[in-house]
Amino acid sequence: MDAPSEAFLWVKALHIIAVVCWFAALFYLPRLFVYHAMSDDNLSHQRFEIMERKLYRGIMWPSMIATLITAHFLVDWGDATRHYHEALWFYLKVGLVGLLVIYHFVCGYYRKKLIGNAHYKSHKFWRFFNEMPTLILFAVVILVVVKPTF
């Protein structure tokens, strides 16, 4: 197997950075929803609405887009030697990433529902909702590192 090109390694590094940033936001936004739902005063509600908007638009969106774009290039460049398209683990990973994209959009939906309505759902709901990306992260990392054969 040939060594990866320098360009491939740069894209891989950018992909890892984008994934870390996206997951940080995916973990933090629902946590803000928990605190938002627990707050009782209008000033706190306004503060959480601003924090949630800035996190969603300024970090989550760019990170998700960067993750997906760099992933496309990694698969396109790396498939000639790695045969991703022949491996079941790869399709499972892509499916889980699809779930993360859906989760991302659901977070955006809930963010809008919380504007002016901090008690739209209970803090207990948000605590449960917050666990989804963690479960997906575990599965994706295991699939990518172990590359199980089924």
C-alpha positions in Angstrom: 0.0 0.0 0.0 1.4 3.4 -0.9 1.8 6.1 1.7 -1.0 8.7 1.7 -0.3 11.9 0.0 0.4 15.1 1.9 -2.9 16.6 0.6 -4.8 13.5 1.9 -3.2 13.9 5.3 -4.1 17.6 5.5 -7.7 16.8 4.6 -7.8 14.0 7.2 -6.5 16.4 9.9 -9.1 19.0 8.9 -11.8 16.3 9.0 -10.8 15.3 12.6 -10.8 18.9 13.7 -14.2 19.4 12.1 -15.6 16.3 13.7 -14.3 17.3 17.2 -15.9 20.8 16.8 -19.2 19.4 15.6 -19.4 16.9 18.4 -18.5 19.5 21.0 -21.5 21.5 19.7 -23.7 18.5 19.5 -22.9 17.8 23.1 -23.2 21.3 24.4 -26.4 22.6 22.7 -28.7 20.1 24.3 -26.9 20.8 27.6 -27.9 24.5 27.1 -31.4 23.3 26.5 -31.3 21.6 30.0 -30.2 24.8 31.7 -32.7 26.9 29.6 -35.6 24.7 30.7 -34.4 25.0 34.3 -34.2 28.8 34.3 -37.0 30.9 35.6 -36.2 34.5 34.8 -36.6 36.3 31.6 -32.9 37.6 31.5 -31.7 34.0 31.7 -34.1 32.9 28.9 -32.8 35.6 26.7 -29.2 34.8 27.5 -29.8 31.1 26.7 -31.5 32.0 23.4 -28.5 34.0 22.3 -26.0 31.3 23.4 -28.0 28.6 21.6 -28.3 30.7 18.4 -24.6 31.5 18.3 -23.6 27.9 19.0 -26.0 26.5 16.4 -25.2 28.9 13.6 -21.6 29.8 14.4 -20.2 26.4 15.3 -22.6 23.6 14.6 -23.4 24.5 11.0 -19.8 25.2 9.8 -18.5 22.2 11.6 -21.1 19.9 10.1 -20.5 21.2 6.6 -16.7 20.9 7.0 -17.1 17.3 8.4 -19.2 16.2 5.4 -17.1 17.9 2.8 -13.8 16.5 4.1 -15.4 13.1 4.6 -16.3 13.1 0.9 -12.8 13.8 -0.2 -11.3 11.2 2.2 -13.6 8.5 0.8 -13.0 9.6 -2.8 -9.3 9.7 -2.4 -8.9 6.8 -0.1 -11.3 4.3 -1.7 -8.9 3.2 -4.4 -6.7 1.4 -1.8 -9.1 0.9 1.1 -12.2 -0.4 -0.7 -14.7 1.4 1.7 -17.6 0.7 -0.7 -17.2 -3.0 -0.2 -17.3 -2.9 3.6 -20.5 -3.2 5.7 -19.0 -1.2 8.5 -18.6 1.7 6.2 -22.3 1.8 5.3 -23.2 1.4 9.0 -21.0 4.4 9.7 -22.6 6.5 6.9 -26.0 5.6 8.3 -25.0 6.8 11.8 -23.6 10.0 10.4 -26.9 10.4 8.6 -28.6 10.1 12.1 -26.3 12.8 13.4 -27.3 15.1 10.6 -30.9 14.5 11.4 -30.1 15.1 15.1 -28.4 18.3 14.1 -31.6 19.5 12.3 -33.8 18.4 15.2 -31.6 20.5 17.5 -32.2 23.5 15.3 -36.0 22.8 15.4 -36.0 22.6 19.2 -33.8 25.7 19.4 -36.5 27.7 17.6 -39.3 26.1 19.7 -37.5 27.2 22.9 -37.5 30.9 21.8 -40.0 32.6 24.2 -41.0 29.2 25.5 -38.3 27.9 27.8 -40.5 25.2 29.3 -41.5 23.7 26.0 -40.1 20.4 27.3 -38.7 19.4 30.7 -35.1 19.5 31.7 -35.4 15.7 32.1 -36.3 15.3 28.4 -33.3 17.4 27.4 -31.0 15.3 29.6 -32.2 12.2 27.8 -32.0 13.9 24.4 -28.4 14.9 25.2 -27.3 11.3 25.2 -28.0 10.5 21.6 -24.7 11.8 20.0 -22.7 10.0 22.7 -24.1 6.7 21.7 -23.6 7.4 18.0 -20.0 8.5 18.7 -19.2 5.2 20.5 -20.6 3.2 17.6 -18.8 5.3 14.9 -15.4 5.1 16.6 -15.7 1.4 17.1 -16.7 0.9 13.4 -13.9 3.1 12.1 -11.2 1.7 14.3 -12.1 -2.0 14.6 -13.7 -2.3 11.1 -15.6 -5.4 12.1 -16.5 -8.0 9.5 -20.0 -9.2 9.8 
